[in-house]
Amino acid sequence: MADWRKLWTFLSMKEFLRLRVLAVVLFAAFGVSNSFAQGDLDEQLVFLGITMTKENGNNLDAERKWVKSGTVKYDADTRTITLENAQIVVTAENCPQYQSESGTWYPVIGTFRFYCPTDNITVKLIGKNSITTTQTGFVMLTYQEAENVNIDMIGGGSLSINAGLNGIDDRHNGTFTIKDVDLDIKAKRCGICGGYTSRLVVDNSNVSSEAQYGAICSFKKFSMKGVKCVSPVADPNATAEDAEDPNSTKTVSFEKGGVTNAYGTPWDIAILQRESTGIESKTIVKDNAQVVAVYDVSGRLLKDLQKGINIVRYNDGTVKKIVK
């Protein structure tokens, strides 16, 4: 988060949000993952440069280069990738590389890459799983000529992704559904991003995403089932002018391809909770008012109170400075 503090030192709120909008458009339109395009539409389901097949599905990382504990398996018959208590670590030193047509070598960007899938894919999470990578956690990429397929992340387990680029870069033709899992993403660029072609559904899941250029953004359509967004929360005193302001931090929308303000500028943080858990958004006693947002002194939205000075906004429209 040090990058945020540096940016806020030099940029005003409006300047920074303009930068974020531009960056999201560029990443979604051109992206960092198109370097995988091979010029054809042959399906490729790849784990760190290794094409997943029926033969190697139970032994994708025999030397334990990246899977430090737990297991990662691929069932070709059901087209299911199963992560069971898997700890995957990709560093600058152990990241595999590929050679471009010019002969230059580049790091493989996606820990998992689904290129032009021809049928549905399931990612099953069992237990507690994590991906730490200098690159991107999942890349899902197709072109207009490719099949329209569904990609489902299910299983009841959890997955945390800490990525140097994007957490999940989803630009496939179809729907990406996150169902009955816990997902925690921290990424330097985008958290869960689409290419304005795919649809995202978050169903009965806890999802926390934090990323500089958009936590959940750039999907053709975004929807939630049995889920509520607890951060960000709209300011009840937001005006009609705020709704038309691309730089507003007082509005929240789920109608513009992700978690954005009313204009469509993506928020850098999104926390979605299952409605069935009975967990309410955090409260701090102040005449029974409820906290709707917490900021640092630079105006950056926080997940919770941090050490030092916090600017807390309540649902009655009041603001209070709290030192922790």
C-alpha positions as CSV (number, residue, x, y, z in Angstrom):
1,M,0.0,0.0,0.0
2,A,3.0,2.3,0.0
3,D,2.4,3.0,-3.7
4,W,-0.9,4.5,-2.7
5,R,0.7,6.9,-0.2
6,K,3.2,8.0,-2.8
7,L,0.5,8.6,-5.4
8,W,-1.7,10.5,-2.9
9,T,1.3,12.7,-2.0
10,F,1.5,13.9,-5.6
11,L,-2.0,13.6,-6.9
12,S,-5.3,15.1,-5.9
13,M,-8.3,12.8,-5.5
14,K,-9.7,13.9,-8.9
15,E,-6.4,13.4,-10.7
16,F,-5.9,10.0,-9.3
17,L,-9.4,8.7,-10.2
18,R,-8.9,10.0,-13.7
19,L,-5.7,8.0,-13.9
20,R,-7.5,4.9,-12.5
21,V,-10.2,5.1,-15.2
22,L,-7.6,5.4,-18.0
23,A,-5.6,2.5,-16.6
24,V,-8.6,0.2,-16.3
25,V,-9.6,0.9,-19.9
26,L,-6.0,0.2,-21.1
27,F,-5.6,-3.0,-19.1
28,A,-9.0,-4.3,-20.1
29,A,-8.7,-3.4,-23.8
30,F,-5.0,-4.4,-24.3
31,G,-4.2,-6.1,-21.1
32,V,-1.0,-7.8,-20.0
33,S,-2.2,-11.2,-20.9
34,N,-2.6,-10.9,-24.7
35,S,1.1,-11.8,-25.0
36,F,-0.1,-15.4,-24.7
37,A,-2.1,-15.3,-27.9
38,Q,-0.7,-17.9,-30.3
39,G,-2.5,-16.7,-33.5
40,D,-4.9,-19.6,-33.6
41,L,-8.0,-20.7,-31.7
42,D,-6.7,-24.0,-30.3
43,E,-7.7,-24.6,-26.7
44,Q,-4.8,-24.4,-24.1
45,L,-5.4,-25.2,-20.5
46,V,-2.1,-24.4,-18.8
47,F,-0.5,-24.4,-15.3
48,L,2.7,-22.3,-15.3
49,G,3.6,-23.2,-18.8
50,I,2.6,-26.9,-18.5
51,T,-0.3,-27.9,-20.6
52,M,-2.7,-29.9,-18.4
53,T,-3.7,-33.3,-19.8
54,K,-5.2,-36.6,-18.7
55,E,-1.7,-38.1,-18.5
56,N,-0.2,-35.4,-16.2
57,G,-3.2,-34.2,-14.4
58,N,-2.2,-35.8,-11.1
59,N,1.4,-34.7,-11.3
60,L,1.5,-31.1,-12.6
61,D,4.5,-30.1,-10.4
62,A,6.5,-33.2,-9.7
63,E,9.5,-31.3,-8.6
64,R,7.5,-29.0,-6.3
65,K,8.9,-25.9,-7.9
66,W,5.8,-23.9,-7.3
67,V,3.3,-26.0,-5.2
68,K,5.0,-25.8,-1.8
69,S,2.3,-27.8,0.0
70,G,-1.1,-29.4,-0.8
71,T,-2.1,-30.5,-4.2
72,V,-3.1,-29.1,-7.6
73,K,-4.8,-31.7,-9.9
74,Y,-6.6,-31.6,-13.3
75,D,-9.3,-34.1,-14.3
76,A,-9.5,-34.1,-18.0
77,D,-12.8,-36.1,-18.1
78,T,-14.7,-33.5,-16.0
79,R,-12.4,-30.5,-17.0
80,T,-11.9,-29.8,-13.3
81,I,-8.9,-28.2,-11.7
82,T,-8.8,-29.0,-8.0
83,L,-6.8,-27.1,-5.4
84,E,-6.6,-28.8,-2.1
85,N,-4.8,-26.9,0.7
86,A,-2.4,-25.8,-2.1
87,Q,0.2,-23.2,-1.5
88,I,1.5,-21.9,-4.8
89,V,4.5,-19.6,-4.9
90,V,5.8,-18.0,-8.1
91,T,8.8,-15.7,-7.8
92,A,10.9,-13.8,-10.3
93,E,13.5,-16.6,-10.0
94,N,11.2,-19.6,-10.4
95,C,8.7,-18.2,-12.9
96,P,8.8,-20.1,-16.2
97,Q,9.4,-18.1,-19.4
98,Y,8.2,-18.3,-23.0
99,Q,9.9,-17.0,-26.1
100,S,8.2,-14.5,-28.3
101,E,8.3,-14.5,-32.1
102,S,11.1,-11.9,-31.9
103,G,13.1,-14.2,-29.8
104,T,12.7,-12.3,-26.6
105,W,12.0,-14.3,-23.4
106,Y,9.1,-13.2,-21.1
107,P,7.8,-14.5,-17.8
108,V,4.6,-16.7,-18.1
109,I,1.9,-14.3,-16.8
110,G,-0.8,-16.6,-15.6
111,T,-0.4,-19.2,-12.9
112,F,-3.4,-20.8,-14.6
113,R,-4.2,-19.9,-18.2
114,F,-7.4,-20.9,-20.0
115,Y,-6.9,-19.9,-23.6
116,C,-9.9,-20.3,-26.0
117,P,-11.7,-23.0,-23.9
118,T,-14.0,-25.1,-26.0
119,D,-16.2,-26.4,-23.1
120,N,-17.0,-25.5,-19.5
121,I,-14.3,-25.5,-16.8
122,T,-14.5,-26.0,-13.1
123,V,-12.0,-24.7,-10.5
124,K,-12.7,-26.6,-7.2
125,L,-11.3,-25.2,-4.0
126,I,-10.9,-27.6,-1.0
127,G,-9.5,-26.3,2.2
128,K,-7.3,-23.3,2.4
129,N,-5.4,-22.4,-0.7
130,S,-3.1,-19.5,-1.8
131,I,-1.4,-18.2,-4.9
132,T,1.5,-15.7,-4.4
133,T,2.9,-14.6,-7.7
134,T,4.8,-11.8,-9.3
135,Q,2.4,-12.1,-12.3
136,T,-1.3,-12.9,-12.5
137,G,-3.3,-15.6,-10.7
138,F,-5.8,-16.7,-13.4
139,V,-5.9,-15.7,-17.1
140,M,-9.0,-16.5,-19.0
141,L,-8.7,-15.4,-22.6
142,T,-10.7,-16.0,-25.8
143,Y,-11.5,-14.2,-29.0
144,Q,-14.9,-13.6,-30.7
145,E,-14.6,-16.7,-32.8
146,A,-14.2,-18.9,-29.7
147,E,-16.9,-20.9,-27.9
148,N,-19.1,-19.3,-25.3
149,V,-18.4,-21.3,-22.1
150,N,-18.9,-21.1,-18.4
151,I,-16.0,-21.1,-15.8
152,D,-17.1,-21.9,-12.3
153,M,-15.1,-21.5,-9.1
154,I,-16.7,-23.8,-6.4
155,G,-16.0,-26.3,-3.7
156,G,-16.6,-24.6,-0.4
157,G,-12.9,-23.8,0.2
158,S,-11.0,-20.6,0.2
159,L,-8.4,-19.0,-2.0
160,S,-6.1,-16.0,-1.4
161,I,-4.3,-14.4,-4.3
162,N,-1.5,-12.0,-3.9
163,A,-0.5,-10.9,-7.4
164,G,2.1,-8.5,-8.9
165,L,-0.2,-7.9,-11.9
166,N,-3.9,-8.9,-11.8
167,G,-5.6,-11.3,-9.5
168,I,-8.1,-12.8,-12.0
169,D,-7.9,-11.5,-15.6
170,D,-11.1,-12.8,-17.2
171,R,-11.6,-12.1,-20.9
172,H,-13.3,-15.2,-22.1
173,N,-16.6,-15.5,-23.9
174,G,-19.1,-16.6,-21.3
175,T,-19.8,-16.4,-17.6
176,F,-17.4,-16.6,-14.6
177,T,-19.2,-17.7,-11.5
178,I,-17.8,-17.6,-8.0
179,K,-20.0,-19.8,-5.8
180,D,-19.9,-21.0,-2.2
181,V,-16.2,-20.0,-1.7
182,D,-14.1,-17.4,0.2
183,L,-11.9,-15.4,-2.1
184,D,-9.4,-12.8,-1.0
185,I,-7.4,-10.9,-3.6
186,K,-4.7,-8.3,-3.4
187,A,-3.2,-7.2,-6.7
188,K,-1.0,-4.4,-8.0
189,R,-3.2,-3.7,-11.0
190,C,-6.7,-5.1,-11.1
191,G,-8.3,-7.5,-8.7
192,I,-11.0,-9.3,-10.7
193,C,-11.2,-7.8,-14.1
194,G,-13.1,-8.6,-17.3
195,G,-12.5,-7.5,-20.9
196,Y,-16.1,-6.2,-21.4
197,T,-17.0,-9.6,-22.9
198,S,-17.4,-11.9,-19.9
199,R,-20.0,-11.8,-17.2
200,L,-19.2,-12.2,-13.5
201,V,-21.6,-13.7,-10.9
202,V,-20.7,-13.8,-7.2
203,D,-23.1,-16.4,-5.6
204,N,-23.2,-17.1,-1.8
205,S,-19.5,-16.2,-1.4
206,N,-17.3,-14.0,0.6
207,V,-15.1,-11.9,-1.7
208,S,-12.5,-9.3,-0.8
209,S,-10.6,-7.6,-3.6
210,E,-8.1,-4.8,-3.3
211,A,-6.3,-3.4,-6.3
212,Q,-5.0,0.0,-7.4
213,Y,-6.8,0.2,-10.7
214,G,-10.1,-1.6,-9.8
215,A,-11.1,-4.2,-7.3
216,I,-13.9,-5.7,-9.5
217,C,-14.3,-4.0,-12.9
218,S,-14.6,-4.1,-16.7
219,F,-17.2,-6.9,-17.0
220,K,-19.9,-7.0,-19.6
221,K,-22.3,-7.6,-16.6
222,F,-21.8,-8.0,-12.9
223,S,-24.4,-9.6,-10.5
224,M,-24.6,-10.9,-7.0
225,K,-26.8,-13.7,-5.5
226,G,-27.2,-14.1,-1.8
227,V,-24.4,-11.5,-1.4
228,K,-24.2,-7.9,-0.2
229,C,-21.5,-5.3,-0.6
230,V,-20.3,-4.0,2.8
231,S,-17.6,-1.8,1.4
232,P,-17.8,0.6,-0.3
233,V,-21.1,1.9,0.8
234,A,-22.8,4.9,-0.8
235,D,-23.0,8.2,1.2
236,P,-26.6,8.8,2.0
237,N,-26.0,12.5,1.4
238,A,-24.8,12.0,-2.1
239,T,-26.3,14.5,-4.6
240,A,-27.4,14.3,-8.2
241,E,-24.2,16.1,-9.1
242,D,-22.2,13.3,-7.3
243,A,-23.9,10.8,-9.6
244,E,-22.6,12.6,-12.6
245,D,-19.1,13.1,-11.3
246,P,-16.5,10.5,-12.5
247,N,-14.4,11.4,-9.5
248,S,-17.0,11.0,-6.8
249,T,-16.3,8.8,-3.8
250,K,-19.8,9.2,-2.5
251,T,-21.7,6.9,-4.9
252,V,-21.6,3.1,-5.5
253,S,-23.0,1.2,-8.5
254,F,-23.1,-2.5,-9.5
255,E,-24.6,-1.7,-12.9
256,K,-21.4,-0.8,-14.8
257,G,-19.5,-4.0,-14.9
258,G,-18.3,-4.2,-11.4
259,V,-18.1,-2.2,-8.2
260,T,-17.9,1.4,-9.3
261,N,-19.2,4.8,-8.5
262,A,-22.4,5.9,-10.3
263,Y,-20.4,7.3,-13.2
264,G,-18.5,4.0,-13.7
265,T,-15.1,4.7,-12.1
266,P,-14.0,1.5,-10.4
267,W,-13.4,1.4,-6.6
268,D,-10.0,0.2,-5.5
269,I,-11.6,-2.0,-2.8
270,A,-14.7,-4.3,-2.7
271,I,-15.8,-6.4,0.2
272,L,-18.7,-8.8,-0.6
273,Q,-20.3,-10.9,2.2
274,R,-22.7,-13.8,2.2
275,E,-26.1,-12.6,3.3
276,S,-26.7,-15.9,5.1
277,T,-23.8,-15.5,7.5
278,G,-25.5,-13.0,9.6
279,I,-22.3,-10.9,9.6
280,E,-23.1,-7.2,9.6
281,S,-20.8,-4.5,8.5
282,K,-18.5,-3.2,11.2
283,T,-20.0,-0.8,13.7
284,I,-18.4,1.8,16.0
285,V,-20.6,3.1,18.8
286,K,-21.6,6.7,18.0
287,D,-25.2,7.4,18.9
288,N,-26.1,4.0,17.3
289,A,-24.9,5.2,13.9
290,Q,-23.2,2.7,11.7
291,V,-19.9,3.0,9.9
292,V,-20.2,3.1,6.1
293,A,-16.6,3.9,5.2
294,V,-13.1,4.4,6.7
295,Y,-10.4,6.5,5.1
296,D,-6.8,7.5,5.9
297,V,-5.8,11.1,6.1
298,S,-5.1,11.1,2.4
299,G,-8.6,10.0,1.5
300,R,-7.8,6.4,0.6
301,L,-10.6,4.0,1.4
302,L,-9.5,1.4,4.0
303,K,-10.9,-2.1,4.9
304,D,-10.9,-1.3,8.6
305,L,-9.4,1.0,11.2
306,Q,-5.6,1.2,10.9
307,K,-2.9,2.4,13.3
308,G,-2.8,6.1,13.4
309,I,-5.5,8.6,12.3
310,N,-8.7,7.3,10.6
311,I,-11.4,9.4,9.0
312,V,-14.7,7.5,9.7
313,R,-18.0,8.3,7.9
314,Y,-21.3,7.1,9.4
315,N,-24.6,6.3,7.9
316,D,-26.2,9.5,9.4
317,G,-23.8,11.5,7.2
318,T,-21.5,12.6,10.0
319,V,-17.7,12.2,9.9
320,K,-15.3,11.7,12.8
321,K,-11.6,11.4,13.3
322,I,-10.5,8.4,15.2
323,V,-7.0,7.7,16.4
324,K,-6.1,4.0,16.9
